């Protein structure tokens, strides 16, 4: 689904204009990002939880050359689906 298709679907389901749906989607994503930055976790009821996890430096392997390289440490975003979301599948 493209962004335009997603905006159209939200607009139809909520009974709002495309511009309002676009603003609503952008606002939701901005709120999720800000909450992750501030609290390191964001829980969306009936959908799931986003959280920030720290990945330590580790050794990677290049399968083509057989060589190794260092993967630097970083923070990554993890998603854990809720029971309600899992039940849909």
C-alpha positions in Angstrom: 0.0 0.0 0.0 1.4 3.4 -1.0 1.2 6.5 1.2 -1.5 7.9 -1.1 -3.6 4.7 -0.9 -3.2 4.7 2.9 -4.4 8.3 3.1 -7.4 7.5 0.9 -8.3 4.6 3.1 -8.1 6.6 6.3 -10.1 9.5 4.8 -12.9 7.1 3.7 -13.0 5.2 6.9 -12.9 8.3 9.2 -15.2 10.4 6.9 -12.6 13.2 6.6 -10.8 14.9 3.7 -7.6 13.6 2.2 -5.7 16.6 3.6 -7.0 16.0 7.1 -6.1 12.3 6.8 -2.6 13.2 5.6 -2.2 15.6 8.6 -3.6 13.0 11.0 -1.2 10.3 9.8 1.8 12.6 9.9 0.9 13.8 13.4 0.5 10.2 14.7 3.9 9.2 13.3 5.5 12.4 14.7 4.0 11.6 18.2 5.4 8.0 18.0 8.9 9.3 17.1 8.9 11.9 19.8 7.7 9.4 22.5 10.4 7.0 21.4 13.1 9.7 21.7 11.8 10.8 25.1 10.8 7.5 26.8 12.5 4.8 24.7 9.1 3.1 24.3 5.7 3.7 22.7 2.7 1.6 23.4 -0.2 1.7 20.9 -3.2 -0.2 22.5 -4.5 -3.0 20.4 -1.6 -2.7 18.0 1.7 -3.2 19.8 4.8 -1.7 21.4 7.7 0.0 19.8 10.9 0.2 21.9 14.5 1.2 21.5 17.1 -1.5 22.1 20.9 -1.2 22.1 22.9 -3.4 19.8 26.5 -4.0 20.8 29.5 -4.0 18.4 29.9 -7.4 16.8 31.8 -9.2 14.1 30.0 -9.7 10.7 31.0 -12.1 7.9 31.0 -11.4 4.2 29.7 -14.5 2.6 31.1 -13.6 -0.9 34.7 -13.1 0.2 34.8 -15.0 3.4 36.2 -12.0 5.2 35.1 -10.4 8.5 34.2 -6.9 9.4 33.1 -5.0 12.5 29.4 -3.9 12.8 29.4 -0.8 15.0 27.2 -0.5 18.0 23.9 1.3 17.5 20.4 1.8 18.8 17.6 -0.1 16.9 13.8 0.0 17.0 12.0 -3.2 18.0 8.3 -3.9 17.6 6.3 -6.4 19.6 2.7 -6.9 18.3 -0.2 -7.0 20.8 -2.3 -10.1 21.5 -5.2 -8.4 19.6 -3.0 -7.9 16.5 -1.6 -11.5 16.7 -5.2 -12.8 16.9 -6.0 -11.2 13.5 -3.5 -13.6 11.8 
